[in-house]
Amino acid sequence: MAKKTKNRPARKPYTASDIKMLKGHSKARTPVSKVSRMMKRSEGSLRQKALSLGIGLGHQR
């Protein structure tokens, strides 16, 4: 019998407004945990996106 695979949620693509918001929070040095709750994304996903955009994220960079 074949093993069942776990259903993983589909990835939510970043929109232009998401990126604009992320850049704004980067300039304001908003803590990542706060941004994560507001955007409903994980801290890791936000950090990876900021890294790919070449911006810093968080208040203690």
PDBQT receptor file of N, H, CA, C and O in Angstrom, charges set to zero:
ATOM      1  N   MET A   1       0.838  -1.172   0.000  1.00  0.00    +0.000 N 
ATOM      2  CA  MET A   1       0.000   0.000   0.000  1.00  0.00    +0.000 C 
ATOM      3  C   MET A   1       0.893   1.248   0.000  1.00  0.00    +0.000 C 
ATOM      4  O   MET A   1       1.883   1.314   0.728  1.00  0.00    +0.000 OA
ATOM      5  N   ALA A   2       0.534   2.218  -0.812  1.00  0.00    +0.000 N 
ATOM      6  H   ALA A   2      -0.271   2.165  -1.404  1.00  0.00    +0.000 HD
ATOM      7  CA  ALA A   2       1.321   3.453  -0.919  1.00  0.00    +0.000 C 
ATOM      8  C   ALA A   2       1.102   4.338   0.301  1.00  0.00    +0.000 C 
ATOM      9  O   ALA A   2       0.011   4.383   0.870  1.00  0.00    +0.000 OA
ATOM     10  N   LYS A   3       2.166   5.044   0.691  1.00  0.00    +0.000 N 
ATOM     11  H   LYS A   3       3.052   5.008   0.228  1.00  0.00    +0.000 HD
ATOM     12  CA  LYS A   3       2.055   5.955   1.827  1.00  0.00    +0.000 C 
ATOM     13  C   LYS A   3       1.313   7.217   1.406  1.00  0.00    +0.000 C 
ATOM     14  O   LYS A   3       1.424   7.676   0.269  1.00  0.00    +0.000 OA
ATOM     15  N   LYS A   4       0.558   7.763   2.347  1.00  0.00    +0.000 N 
ATOM     16  H   LYS A   4       0.469   7.390   3.271  1.00  0.00    +0.000 HD
ATOM     17  CA  LYS A   4      -0.134   9.015   2.072  1.00  0.00    +0.000 C 
ATOM     18  C   LYS A   4       0.860  10.164   2.209  1.00  0.00    +0.000 C 
ATOM     19  O   LYS A   4       1.731  10.144   3.079  1.00  0.00    +0.000 OA
ATOM     20  N   THR A   5       0.721  11.145   1.359  1.00  0.00    +0.000 N 
ATOM     21  H   THR A   5       0.013  11.161   0.652  1.00  0.00    +0.000 HD
ATOM     22  CA  THR A   5       1.576  12.326   1.463  1.00  0.00    +0.000 C 
ATOM     23  C   THR A   5       0.813  13.413   2.195  1.00  0.00    +0.000 C 
ATOM     24  O   THR A   5      -0.413  13.493   2.119  1.00  0.00    +0.000 OA
ATOM     25  N   LYS A   6       1.553  14.244   2.901  1.00  0.00    +0.000 N 
ATOM     26  H   LYS A   6       2.549  14.179   2.962  1.00  0.00    +0.000 HD
ATOM     27  CA  LYS A   6       0.905  15.341   3.624  1.00  0.00    +0.000 C 
ATOM     28  C   LYS A   6       0.543  16.446   2.644  1.00  0.00    +0.000 C 
ATOM     29  O   LYS A   6       1.324  16.797   1.760  1.00  0.00    +0.000 OA
ATOM     30  N   ASN A   7      -0.632  16.976   2.817  1.00  0.00    +0.000 N 
ATOM     31  H   ASN A   7      -1.267  16.691   3.536  1.00  0.00    +0.000 HD
ATOM     32  CA  ASN A   7      -1.048  18.102   1.983  1.00  0.00    +0.000 C 
ATOM     33  C   ASN A   7      -0.431  19.371   2.530  1.00  0.00    +0.000 C 
ATOM     34  O   ASN A   7      -0.752  19.799   3.638  1.00  0.00    +0.000 OA
ATOM     35  N   ARG A   8       0.438  19.963   1.767  1.00  0.00    +0.000 N 
ATOM     36  H   ARG A   8       0.698  19.616   0.866  1.00  0.00    +0.000 HD
ATOM     37  CA  ARG A   8       1.068  21.207   2.181  1.00  0.00    +0.000 C 
ATOM     38  C   ARG A   8       0.299  22.371   1.583  1.00  0.00    +0.000 C 
ATOM     39  O   ARG A   8      -0.187  22.287   0.455  1.00  0.00    +0.000 OA
ATOM     40  N   PRO A   9       0.189  23.470   2.347  1.00  0.00    +0.000 N 
ATOM     41  CA  PRO A   9      -0.519  24.625   1.785  1.00  0.00    +0.000 C 
ATOM     42  C   PRO A   9       0.251  25.220   0.618  1.00  0.00    +0.000 C 
ATOM     43  O   PRO A   9       1.482  25.199   0.593  1.00  0.00    +0.000 OA
ATOM     44  N   ALA A  10      -0.485  25.748  -0.343  1.00  0.00    +0.000 N 
ATOM     45  H   ALA A  10      -1.484  25.765  -0.323  1.00  0.00    +0.000 HD
ATOM     46  CA  ALA A  10       0.145  26.339  -1.517  1.00  0.00    +0.000 C 
ATOM     47  C   ALA A  10       0.883  27.605  -1.106  1.00  0.00    +0.000 C 
ATOM     48  O   ALA A  10       0.454  28.305  -0.189  1.00  0.00    +0.000 OA
ATOM     49  N   ARG A  11       1.977  27.897  -1.772  1.00  0.00    +0.000 N 
ATOM     50  H   ARG A  11       2.325  27.328  -2.517  1.00  0.00    +0.000 HD
ATOM     51  CA  ARG A  11       2.729  29.107  -1.468  1.00  0.00    +0.000 C 
ATOM     52  C   ARG A  11       1.950  30.326  -1.927  1.00  0.00    +0.000 C 
ATOM     53  O   ARG A  11       1.309  30.320  -2.978  1.00  0.00    +0.000 OA
ATOM     54  N   LYS A  12       2.021  31.367  -1.118  1.00  0.00    +0.000 N 
ATOM     55  H   LYS A  12       2.542  31.372  -0.265  1.00  0.00    +0.000 HD
ATOM     56  CA  LYS A  12       1.312  32.604  -1.423  1.00  0.00    +0.000 C 
ATOM     57  C   LYS A  12       2.308  33.563  -2.066  1.00  0.00    +0.000 C 
ATOM     58  O   LYS A  12       3.257  33.986  -1.406  1.00  0.00    +0.000 OA
ATOM     59  N   PRO A  13       2.118  33.912  -3.322  1.00  0.00    +0.000 N 
ATOM     60  CA  PRO A  13       3.098  34.783  -3.989  1.00  0.00    +0.000 C 
ATOM     61  C   PRO A  13       3.075  36.195  -3.413  1.00  0.00    +0.000 C 
ATOM     62  O   PRO A  13       2.050  36.660  -2.915  1.00  0.00    +0.000 OA
ATOM     63  N   TYR A  14       4.220  36.865  -3.488  1.00  0.00    +0.000 N 
ATOM     64  H   TYR A  14       5.053  36.486  -3.893  1.00  0.00    +0.000 HD
ATOM     65  CA  TYR A  14       4.331  38.243  -3.026  1.00  0.00    +0.000 C 
ATOM     66  C   TYR A  14       3.809  39.179  -4.109  1.00  0.00    +0.000 C 
ATOM     67  O   TYR A  14       4.224  39.087  -5.264  1.00  0.00    +0.000 OA
ATOM     68  N   THR A  15       2.911  40.066  -3.745  1.00  0.00    +0.000 N 
ATOM     69  H   THR A  15       2.574  40.141  -2.807  1.00  0.00    +0.000 HD
ATOM     70  CA  THR A  15       2.397  41.057  -4.684  1.00  0.00    +0.000 C 
ATOM     71  C   THR A  15       3.263  42.312  -4.594  1.00  0.00    +0.000 C 
ATOM     72  O   THR A  15       4.101  42.435  -3.701  1.00  0.00    +0.000 OA
ATOM     73  N   ALA A  16       3.055  43.232  -5.517  1.00  0.00    +0.000 N 
ATOM     74  H   ALA A  16       2.375  43.132  -6.243  1.00  0.00    +0.000 HD
ATOM     75  CA  ALA A  16       3.814  44.486  -5.513  1.00  0.00    +0.000 C 
ATOM     76  C   ALA A  16       3.534  45.272  -4.235  1.00  0.00    +0.000 C 
ATOM     77  O   ALA A  16       4.433  45.916  -3.697  1.00  0.00    +0.000 OA
ATOM     78  N   SER A  17       2.305  45.224  -3.749  1.00  0.00    +0.000 N 
ATOM     79  H   SER A  17       1.574  44.700  -4.186  1.00  0.00    +0.000 HD
ATOM     80  CA  SER A  17       1.972  45.949  -2.518  1.00  0.00    +0.000 C 
ATOM     81  C   SER A  17       2.628  45.299  -1.296  1.00  0.00    +0.000 C 
ATOM     82  O   SER A  17       3.006  45.992  -0.351  1.00  0.00    +0.000 OA
ATOM     83  N   ASP A  18       2.763  43.959  -1.315  1.00  0.00    +0.000 N 
ATOM     84  H   ASP A  18       2.456  43.396  -2.083  1.00  0.00    +0.000 HD
ATOM     85  CA  ASP A  18       3.467  43.258  -0.231  1.00  0.00    +0.000 C 
ATOM     86  C   ASP A  18       4.919  43.709  -0.167  1.00  0.00    +0.000 C 
ATOM     87  O   ASP A  18       5.452  43.952   0.916  1.00  0.00    +0.000 OA
ATOM     88  N   ILE A  19       5.550  43.818  -1.317  1.00  0.00    +0.000 N 
ATOM     89  H   ILE A  19       5.116  43.620  -2.196  1.00  0.00    +0.000 HD
ATOM     90  CA  ILE A  19       6.956  44.209  -1.384  1.00  0.00    +0.000 C 
ATOM     91  C   ILE A  19       7.117  45.663  -0.921  1.00  0.00    +0.000 C 
ATOM     92  O   ILE A  19       8.070  45.995  -0.216  1.00  0.00    +0.000 OA
ATOM     93  N   LYS A  20       6.187  46.513  -1.321  1.00  0.00    +0.000 N 
ATOM     94  H   LYS A  20       5.413  46.244  -1.894  1.00  0.00    +0.000 HD
ATOM     95  CA  LYS A  20       6.227  47.912  -0.913  1.00  0.00    +0.000 C 
ATOM     96  C   LYS A  20       6.093  48.021   0.609  1.00  0.00    +0.000 C 
ATOM     97  O   LYS A  20       6.795  48.807   1.246  1.00  0.00    +0.000 OA
ATOM     98  N   MET A  21       5.186  47.227   1.183  1.00  0.00    +0.000 N 
ATOM     99  H   MET A  21       4.616  46.589   0.665  1.00  0.00    +0.000 HD
ATOM    100  CA  MET A  21       4.979  47.225   2.624  1.00  0.00    +0.000 C 
ATOM    101  C   MET A  21       6.229  46.721   3.351  1.00  0.00    +0.000 C 
ATOM    102  O   MET A  21       6.618  47.263   4.385  1.00  0.00    +0.000 OA
ATOM    103  N   LEU A  22       6.845  45.687   2.801  1.00  0.00    +0.000 N 
ATOM    104  H   LEU A  22       6.529  45.247   1.961  1.00  0.00    +0.000 HD
ATOM    105  CA  LEU A  22       8.057  45.114   3.400  1.00  0.00    +0.000 C 
ATOM    106  C   LEU A  22       9.189  46.139   3.404  1.00  0.00    +0.000 C 
ATOM    107  O   LEU A  22       9.918  46.255   4.389  1.00  0.00    +0.000 OA
ATOM    108  N   LYS A  23       9.337  46.878   2.314  1.00  0.00    +0.000 N 
ATOM    109  H   LYS A  23       8.744  46.783   1.514  1.00  0.00    +0.000 HD
ATOM    110  CA  LYS A  23      10.374  47.914   2.232  1.00  0.00    +0.000 C 
ATOM    111  C   LYS A  23      10.100  49.037   3.227  1.00  0.00    +0.000 C 
ATOM    112  O   LYS A  23      11.026  49.575   3.835  1.00  0.00    +0.000 OA
ATOM    113  N   GLY A  24       8.830  49.389   3.391  1.00  0.00    +0.000 N 
ATOM    114  H   GLY A  24       8.078  48.952   2.898  1.00  0.00    +0.000 HD
ATOM    115  CA  GLY A  24       8.453  50.425   4.350  1.00  0.00    +0.000 C 
ATOM    116  C   GLY A  24       8.790  50.025   5.773  1.00  0.00    +0.000 C 
ATOM    117  O   GLY A  24       9.303  50.830   6.550  1.00  0.00    +0.000 OA
ATOM    118  N   HIS A  25       8.498  48.777   6.110  1.00  0.00    +0.000 N 
ATOM    119  H   HIS A  25       8.081  48.123   5.479  1.00  0.00    +0.000 HD
ATOM    120  CA  HIS A  25       8.811  48.279   7.453  1.00  0.00    +0.000 C 
ATOM    121  C   HIS A  25      10.317  48.151   7.652  1.00  0.00    +0.000 C 
ATOM    122  O   HIS A  25      10.810  48.273   8.773  1.00  0.00    +0.000 OA
ATOM    123  N   SER A  26      11.036  47.909   6.580  1.00  0.00    +0.000 N 
ATOM    124  H   SER A  26      10.635  47.810   5.670  1.00  0.00    +0.000 HD
ATOM    125  CA  SER A  26      12.490  47.831   6.665  1.00  0.00    +0.000 C 
ATOM    126  C   SER A  26      13.055  49.198   7.041  1.00  0.00    +0.000 C 
ATOM    127  O   SER A  26      13.929  49.297   7.902  1.00  0.00    +0.000 OA
ATOM    128  N   LYS A  27      12.552  50.255   6.392  1.00  0.00    +0.000 N 
ATOM    129  H   LYS A  27      11.842  50.175   5.693  1.00  0.00    +0.000 HD
ATOM    130  CA  LYS A  27      13.011  51.614   6.696  1.00  0.00    +0.000 C 
ATOM    131  C   LYS A  27      12.624  52.030   8.111  1.00  0.00    +0.000 C 
ATOM    132  O   LYS A  27      13.384  52.718   8.793  1.00  0.00    +0.000 OA
ATOM    133  N   ALA A  28      11.441  51.611   8.545  1.00  0.00    +0.000 N 
ATOM    134  H   ALA A  28      10.824  51.053   7.991  1.00  0.00    +0.000 HD
ATOM    135  CA  ALA A  28      10.953  51.969   9.875  1.00  0.00    +0.000 C 
ATOM    136  C   ALA A  28      11.568  51.107  10.973  1.00  0.00    +0.000 C 
ATOM    137  O   ALA A  28      11.369  51.369  12.159  1.00  0.00    +0.000 OA
ATOM    138  N   ARG A  29      12.314  50.082  10.576  1.00  0.00    +0.000 N 
ATOM    139  H   ARG A  29      12.476  49.869   9.613  1.00  0.00    +0.000 HD
ATOM    140  CA  ARG A  29      12.944  49.134  11.502  1.00  0.00    +0.000 C 
ATOM    141  C   ARG A  29      11.930  48.464  12.439  1.00  0.00    +0.000 C 
ATOM    142  O   ARG A  29      12.172  48.313  13.636  1.00  0.00    +0.000 OA
ATOM    143  N   THR A  30      10.812  48.076  11.872  1.00  0.00    +0.000 N 
ATOM    144  H   THR A  30      10.616  48.199  10.900  1.00  0.00    +0.000 HD
ATOM    145  CA  THR A  30       9.783  47.363  12.618  1.00  0.00    +0.000 C 
ATOM    146  C   THR A  30      10.279  45.951  12.928  1.00  0.00    +0.000 C 
ATOM    147  O   THR A  30      10.868  45.310  12.058  1.00  0.00    +0.000 OA
ATOM    148  N   PRO A  31      10.055  45.445  14.162  1.00  0.00    +0.000 N 
ATOM    149  CA  PRO A  31      10.468  44.074  14.483  1.00  0.00    +0.000 C 
ATOM    150  C   PRO A  31       9.808  43.053  13.548  1.00  0.00    +0.000 C 
ATOM    151  O   PRO A  31       8.645  43.201  13.172  1.00  0.00    +0.000 OA
ATOM    152  N   VAL A  32      10.559  42.034  13.188  1.00  0.00    +0.000 N 
ATOM    153  H   VAL A  32      11.503  41.915  13.494  1.00  0.00    +0.000 HD
ATOM    154  CA  VAL A  32      10.080  41.032  12.227  1.00  0.00    +0.000 C 
ATOM    155  C   VAL A  32       8.835  40.312  12.737  1.00  0.00    +0.000 C 
ATOM    156  O   VAL A  32       7.943  39.987  11.953  1.00  0.00    +0.000 OA
ATOM    157  N   SER A  33       8.768  40.061  14.042  1.00  0.00    +0.000 N 
ATOM    158  H   SER A  33       9.492  40.326  14.679  1.00  0.00    +0.000 HD
ATOM    159  CA  SER A  33       7.609  39.353  14.590  1.00  0.00    +0.000 C 
ATOM    160  C   SER A  33       6.325  40.159  14.379  1.00  0.00    +0.000 C 
ATOM    161  O   SER A  33       5.267  39.586  14.119  1.00  0.00    +0.000 OA
ATOM    162  N   LYS A  34       6.415  41.470  14.487  1.00  0.00    +0.000 N 
ATOM    163  H   LYS A  34       7.274  41.936  14.698  1.00  0.00    +0.000 HD
ATOM    164  CA  LYS A  34       5.257  42.341  14.284  1.00  0.00    +0.000 C 
ATOM    165  C   LYS A  34       4.833  42.337  12.813  1.00  0.00    +0.000 C 
ATOM    166  O   LYS A  34       3.646  42.253  12.498  1.00  0.00    +0.000 OA
ATOM    167  N   VAL A  35       5.815  42.427  11.924  1.00  0.00    +0.000 N 
ATOM    168  H   VAL A  35       6.779  42.495  12.179  1.00  0.00    +0.000 HD
ATOM    169  CA  VAL A  35       5.546  42.423  10.479  1.00  0.00    +0.000 C 
ATOM    170  C   VAL A  35       4.926  41.086  10.084  1.00  0.00    +0.000 C 
ATOM    171  O   VAL A  35       4.008  41.031   9.265  1.00  0.00    +0.000 OA
ATOM    172  N   SER A  36       5.442  40.012  10.678  1.00  0.00    +0.000 N 
ATOM    173  H   SER A  36       6.187  40.057  11.343  1.00  0.00    +0.000 HD
ATOM    174  CA  SER A  36       4.956  38.664  10.385  1.00  0.00    +0.000 C 
ATOM    175  C   SER A  36       3.471  38.533  10.697  1.00  0.00    +0.000 C 
ATOM    176  O   SER A  36       2.710  37.965   9.914  1.00  0.00    +0.000 OA
ATOM    177  N   ARG A  37       3.067  39.061  11.842  1.00  0.00    +0.000 N 
ATOM    178  H   ARG A  37       3.685  39.522  12.479  1.00  0.00    +0.000 HD
ATOM    179  CA  ARG A  37       1.652  38.988  12.225  1.00  0.00    +0.000 C 
ATOM    180  C   ARG A  37       0.787  39.845  11.307  1.00  0.00    +0.000 C 
ATOM    181  O   ARG A  37      -0.323  39.451  10.952  1.00  0.00    +0.000 OA
ATOM    182  N   MET A  38       1.294  41.018  10.920  1.00  0.00    +0.000 N 
ATOM    183  H   MET A  38       2.196  41.338  11.209  1.00  0.00    +0.000 HD
ATOM    184  CA  MET A  38       0.508  41.917  10.074  1.00  0.00    +0.000 C 
ATOM    185  C   MET A  38       0.329  41.359   8.667  1.00  0.00    +0.000 C 
ATOM    186  O   MET A  38      -0.747  41.476   8.081  1.00  0.00    +0.000 OA
ATOM    187  N   MET A  39       1.388  40.749   8.123  1.00  0.00    +0.000 N 
ATOM    188  H   MET A  39       2.262  40.654   8.599  1.00  0.00    +0.000 HD
ATOM    189  CA  MET A  39       1.331  40.254   6.748  1.00  0.00    +0.000 C 
ATOM    190  C   MET A  39       0.860  38.801   6.640  1.00  0.00    +0.000 C 
ATOM    191  O   MET A  39       0.654  38.282   5.543  1.00  0.00    +0.000 OA
ATOM    192  N   LYS A  40       0.696  38.159   7.793  1.00  0.00    +0.000 N 
ATOM    193  H   LYS A  40       0.864  38.581   8.684  1.00  0.00    +0.000 HD
ATOM    194  CA  LYS A  40       0.286  36.751   7.855  1.00  0.00    +0.000 C 
ATOM    195  C   LYS A  40       1.230  35.844   7.067  1.00  0.00    +0.000 C 
ATOM    196  O   LYS A  40       0.809  35.016   6.259  1.00  0.00    +0.000 OA
ATOM    197  N   ARG A  41       2.522  36.033   7.336  1.00  0.00    +0.000 N 
ATOM    198  H   ARG A  41       2.863  36.706   7.993  1.00  0.00    +0.000 HD
ATOM    199  CA  ARG A  41       3.569  35.197   6.742  1.00  0.00    +0.000 C 
ATOM    200  C   ARG A  41       4.558  34.839   7.835  1.00  0.00    +0.000 C 
ATOM    201  O   ARG A  41       4.627  35.515   8.861  1.00  0.00    +0.000 OA
ATOM    202  N   SER A  42       5.316  33.789   7.621  1.00  0.00    +0.000 N 
ATOM    203  H   SER A  42       5.259  33.240   6.787  1.00  0.00    +0.000 HD
ATOM    204  CA  SER A  42       6.289  33.390   8.641  1.00  0.00    +0.000 C 
ATOM    205  C   SER A  42       7.476  34.351   8.636  1.00  0.00    +0.000 C 
ATOM    206  O   SER A  42       7.754  35.016   7.638  1.00  0.00    +0.000 OA
ATOM    207  N   GLU A  43       8.170  34.406   9.775  1.00  0.00    +0.000 N 
ATOM    208  H   GLU A  43       7.944  33.865  10.585  1.00  0.00    +0.000 HD
ATOM    209  CA  GLU A  43       9.354  35.257   9.885  1.00  0.00    +0.000 C 
ATOM    210  C   GLU A  43      10.414  34.822   8.880  1.00  0.00    +0.000 C 
ATOM    211  O   GLU A  43      11.082  35.657   8.270  1.00  0.00    +0.000 OA
ATOM    212  N   GLY A  44      10.561  33.521   8.714  1.00  0.00    +0.000 N 
ATOM    213  H   GLY A  44      10.018  32.843   9.209  1.00  0.00    +0.000 HD
ATOM    214  CA  GLY A  44      11.559  32.993   7.785  1.00  0.00    +0.000 C 
ATOM    215  C   GLY A  44      11.285  33.402   6.354  1.00  0.00    +0.000 C 
ATOM    216  O   GLY A  44      12.209  33.737   5.612  1.00  0.00    +0.000 OA
ATOM    217  N   SER A  45      10.017  33.378   5.960  1.00  0.00    +0.000 N 
ATOM    218  H   SER A  45       9.267  33.106   6.563  1.00  0.00    +0.000 HD
ATOM    219  CA  SER A  45       9.682  33.748   4.587  1.00  0.00    +0.000 C 
ATOM    220  C   SER A  45       9.944  35.234   4.353  1.00  0.00    +0.000 C 
ATOM    221  O   SER A  45      10.398  35.625   3.278  1.00  0.00    +0.000 OA
ATOM    222  N   LEU A  46       9.656  36.065   5.364  1.00  0.00    +0.000 N 
ATOM    223  H   LEU A  46       9.286  35.748   6.238  1.00  0.00    +0.000 HD
ATOM    224  CA  LEU A  46       9.912  37.506   5.248  1.00  0.00    +0.000 C 
ATOM    225  C   LEU A  46      11.410  37.784   5.168  1.00  0.00    +0.000 C 
ATOM    226  O   LEU A  46      11.855  38.619   4.381  1.00  0.00    +0.000 OA
ATOM    227  N   ARG A  47      12.178  37.080   5.984  1.00  0.00    +0.000 N 
ATOM    228  H   ARG A  47      11.816  36.401   6.624  1.00  0.00    +0.000 HD
ATOM    229  CA  ARG A  47      13.634  37.270   5.974  1.00  0.00    +0.000 C 
ATOM    230  C   ARG A  47      14.234  36.847   4.629  1.00  0.00    +0.000 C 
ATOM    231  O   ARG A  47      15.124  37.518   4.106  1.00  0.00    +0.000 OA
ATOM    232  N   GLN A  48      13.749  35.740   4.076  1.00  0.00    +0.000 N 
ATOM    233  H   GLN A  48      13.026  35.195   4.501  1.00  0.00    +0.000 HD
ATOM    234  CA  GLN A  48      14.247  35.262   2.788  1.00  0.00    +0.000 C 
ATOM    235  C   GLN A  48      13.904  36.247   1.671  1.00  0.00    +0.000 C 
ATOM    236  O   GLN A  48      14.725  36.499   0.789  1.00  0.00    +0.000 OA
ATOM    237  N   LYS A  49      12.694  36.802   1.708  1.00  0.00    +0.000 N 
ATOM    238  H   LYS A  49      12.027  36.597   2.424  1.00  0.00    +0.000 HD
ATOM    239  CA  LYS A  49      12.289  37.759   0.678  1.00  0.00    +0.000 C 
ATOM    240  C   LYS A  49      13.120  39.040   0.795  1.00  0.00    +0.000 C 
ATOM    241  O   LYS A  49      13.546  39.600  -0.215  1.00  0.00    +0.000 OA
ATOM    242  N   ALA A  50      13.346  39.499   2.022  1.00  0.00    +0.000 N 
ATOM    243  H   ALA A  50      12.999  39.044   2.843  1.00  0.00    +0.000 HD
ATOM    244  CA  ALA A  50      14.159  40.696   2.236  1.00  0.00    +0.000 C 
ATOM    245  C   ALA A  50      15.582  40.463   1.744  1.00  0.00    +0.000 C 
ATOM    246  O   ALA A  50      16.197  41.355   1.159  1.00  0.00    +0.000 OA
ATOM    247  N   LEU A  51      16.098  39.273   1.980  1.00  0.00    +0.000 N 
ATOM    248  H   LEU A  51      15.598  38.549   2.455  1.00  0.00    +0.000 HD
ATOM    249  CA  LEU A  51      17.444  38.931   1.520  1.00  0.00    +0.000 C 
ATOM    250  C   LEU A  51      17.507  38.958  -0.001  1.00  0.00    +0.000 C 
ATOM    251  O   LEU A  51      18.468  39.472  -0.574  1.00  0.00    +0.000 OA
ATOM    252  N   SER A  52      16.485  38.407  -0.660  1.00  0.00    +0.000 N 
ATOM    253  H   SER A  52      15.705  37.990  -0.195  1.00  0.00    +0.000 HD
ATOM    254  CA  SER A  52      16.487  38.376  -2.125  1.00  0.00    +0.000 C 
ATOM    255  C   SER A  52      16.312  39.778  -2.724  1.00  0.00    +0.000 C 
ATOM    256  O   SER A  52      16.772  40.047  -3.833  1.00  0.00    +0.000 OA
ATOM    257  N   LEU A  53      15.636  40.675  -1.971  1.00  0.00    +0.000 N 
ATOM    258  H   LEU A  53      15.262  40.456  -1.070  1.00  0.00    +0.000 HD
ATOM    259  CA  LEU A  53      15.467  42.051  -2.427  1.00  0.00    +0.000 C 
ATOM    260  C   LEU A  53      16.686  42.915  -2.088  1.00  0.00    +0.000 C 
ATOM    261  O   LEU A  53      16.847  44.017  -2.614  1.00  0.00    +0.000 OA
ATOM    262  N   GLY A  54      17.531  42.399  -1.208  1.00  0.00    +0.000 N 
ATOM    263  H   GLY A  54      17.400  41.505  -0.781  1.00  0.00    +0.000 HD
ATOM    264  CA  GLY A  54      18.738  43.130  -0.812  1.00  0.00    +0.000 C 
ATOM    265  C   GLY A  54      18.465  44.215   0.220  1.00  0.00    +0.000 C 
ATOM    266  O   GLY A  54      19.176  45.219   0.273  1.00  0.00    +0.000 OA
ATOM    267  N   ILE A  55      17.426  44.014   1.050  1.00  0.00    +0.000 N 
ATOM    268  H   ILE A  55      16.849  43.199   1.007  1.00  0.00    +0.000 HD
ATOM    269  CA  ILE A  55      17.121  44.974   2.103  1.00  0.00    +0.000 C 
ATOM    270  C   ILE A  55      17.284  44.311   3.450  1.00  0.00    +0.000 C 
ATOM    271  O   ILE A  55      17.156  43.093   3.572  1.00  0.00    +0.000 OA
ATOM    272  N   GLY A  56      17.570  45.117   4.471  1.00  0.00    +0.000 N 
ATOM    273  H   GLY A  56      17.674  46.107   4.372  1.00  0.00    +0.000 HD
ATOM    274  CA  GLY A  56      17.669  44.589   5.825  1.00  0.00    +0.000 C 
ATOM    275  C   GLY A  56      16.299  44.501   6.426  1.00  0.00    +0.000 C 
ATOM    276  O   GLY A  56      15.378  45.189   5.987  1.00  0.00    +0.000 OA
ATOM    277  N   LEU A  57      16.146  43.656   7.435  1.00  0.00    +0.000 N 
ATOM    278  H   LEU A  57      16.894  43.096   7.792  1.00  0.00    +0.000 HD
ATOM    279  CA  LEU A  57      14.842  43.511   8.067  1.00  0.00    +0.000 C 
ATOM    280  C   LEU A  57      15.041  43.333   9.560  1.00  0.00    +0.000 C 
ATOM    281  O   LEU A  57      15.944  42.615   9.989  1.00  0.00    +0.000 OA
ATOM    282  N   GLY A  58      14.210  43.977  10.344  1.00  0.00    +0.000 N 
ATOM    283  H   GLY A  58      13.477  44.561   9.995  1.00  0.00    +0.000 HD
ATOM    284  CA  GLY A  58      14.284  43.853  11.787  1.00  0.00    +0.000 C 
ATOM    285  C   GLY A  58      14.896  45.080  12.423  1.00  0.00    +0.000 C 
ATOM    286  O   GLY A  58      15.494  45.918  11.747  1.00  0.00    +0.000 OA
ATOM    287  N   HIS A  59      14.742  45.176  13.722  1.00  0.00    +0.000 N 
ATOM    288  H   HIS A  59      14.256  44.495  14.271  1.00  0.00    +0.000 HD
ATOM    289  CA  HIS A  59      15.223  46.352  14.425  1.00  0.00    +0.000 C 
ATOM    290  C   HIS A  59      16.668  46.232  14.888  1.00  0.00    +0.000 C 
ATOM    291  O   HIS A  59      17.269  47.232  15.281  1.00  0.00    +0.000 OA
ATOM    292  N   GLN A  60      17.229  45.049  14.850  1.00  0.00    +0.000 N 
ATOM    293  H   GLN A  60      16.741  44.237  14.530  1.00  0.00    +0.000 HD
ATOM    294  CA  GLN A  60      18.600  44.851  15.343  1.00  0.00    +0.000 C 
ATOM    295  C   GLN A  60      19.565  44.442  14.246  1.00  0.00    +0.000 C 
ATOM    296  O   GLN A  60      20.413  43.582  14.478  1.00  0.00    +0.000 OA
ATOM    297  N   ARG A  61      19.471  45.013  13.086  1.00  0.00    +0.000 N 
ATOM    298  H   ARG A  61      18.781  45.712  12.897  1.00  0.00    +0.000 HD
ATOM    299  CA  ARG A  61      20.351  44.557  12.032  1.00  0.00    +0.000 C 
ATOM    300  C   ARG A  61      21.691  45.110  12.254  1.00  0.00    +0.000 C 
ATOM    301  O   ARG A  61      22.605  44.850  11.471  1.00  0.00    +0.000 OA
TER     302      ARG A  61
